[in-house]
Amino acid sequence: MGVGVSNWVLARAVAERGQLGVVSGTALSLVLARRLQLGDPDGNVRRAMAAFPLQAIAQRVLDRYFVPGGKPANKPFIATPIPDLAGNAALIELTVLGNFCEVWLAREGHHGQVGINYLEKIQIPTLPSVYGAMLAGVDYVLMGAGIPRLIPGALDRFATGAAAQISIDVDMTPEAPTNLPAPSVSFDPNAFMAGAAPVLKRPAFLAIVSSATLAMTLARKSNGRVDGFIVEGACAGGHNAPPRGPMQLNDQGEPCYGPRDDVDLEKLRAIGLPFWLAGGYGAPGGLAAALAQGAAGIQVGTAFAFCEQSGTAPELKQRVLAMARDGNIRVRTDPTASPTSFPFKVVAVEGTLSEEEVVQRRRRVCDLGQLRRPFRAADGSIQYRCGAEPVDLYVRKGGNVEDTVGRKCICNALMATIGLGQVTANGVEPGIMTAGSTPIDFAVYCQPGKQTYDAADVLRVLLG
């Protein structure tokens, strides 16, 4: 869920109670660096870092980012390197360590199972991210927002200490040469571990899909074992797969989904691998409905996103719950918000990027670069651009101005949503909230006399 919403605290609370707790693997290098700059007041991050097998790396990260007592509230966070194909040794170390810490903390003190979720759209940091999670003993790797055919094989190779390589999707400008090989990135555990890469447990791999056709393709053509599927419908929060066929919008400016977008569960069952249904199942009766359709279970996001253990900033969490109690919560499928070009669910919350005036006040900048896209320029070089960066800069790089309309800086906004927003000349970066579009009565999770709830309450309701 987003960046740090499904954090180690939430994942551990779920895993301790016998279910699969999943942490978000997105931008964990940034999350780690900023938690340290806030002073790591509870000492959790430093405790996890002390368990990292390469203490020289942990010490370098501490020396660079840790601020005893925390940075002043009006001081910006120190910048971290932006992922690129050239590779940055300091960023790779920070990425491996960030993923290790999140999984290590989620697994601490119990024998439950923990997974980590990645976006295929964010390809460059994937391999060091996965390796860091595996060093911490992650049980499952989940990946969606693309076709992750090469990840199962990477898990196989990392488990034995072997290097892995994945190709990188690159946009082509009209003048770019077409006879150049596709770029790739690699990660060598032995080089990283100074020649002593350990044998690791190979985590199960679950692909997040929106069609039976994609599931069949991954089952047959991946370079390693696919262990199951998460099937996300169009009402799920976060990024959604675009509708099949030409993009058409309804009267509210949202993408129109129809029967062609419904997953053929009969074909999915015929693949013979377990699957979990997601999007609209996080309510009483949802689990029973999924099991009746042959699913192994359900994936739940929205209900957990607003529980006490989630990483959502408390003030934002309370406002959304209050809006839900008053019956005025509104979730819109925004077709242009995300620089990925995938539709993105946005909750209307005052002061966030759901409001156009907030978007207009914010200075456009791409300084985190998690969602920027590599492209091949006319001279054959690989460069980078993001639809949420300054419009003139995007156009100078050969981008179409139409691809900047409505784009929002999801990277900075999601960091702000978990209380790690950058301080700028105009104040702290605004956040953005995402949730599923199926109405949920959050009150059903609350104990009598309470207006908030925790992860155990969600499980109590979902498991009946």
Disulfide bonds with the S-S distance in Angstrom:
none
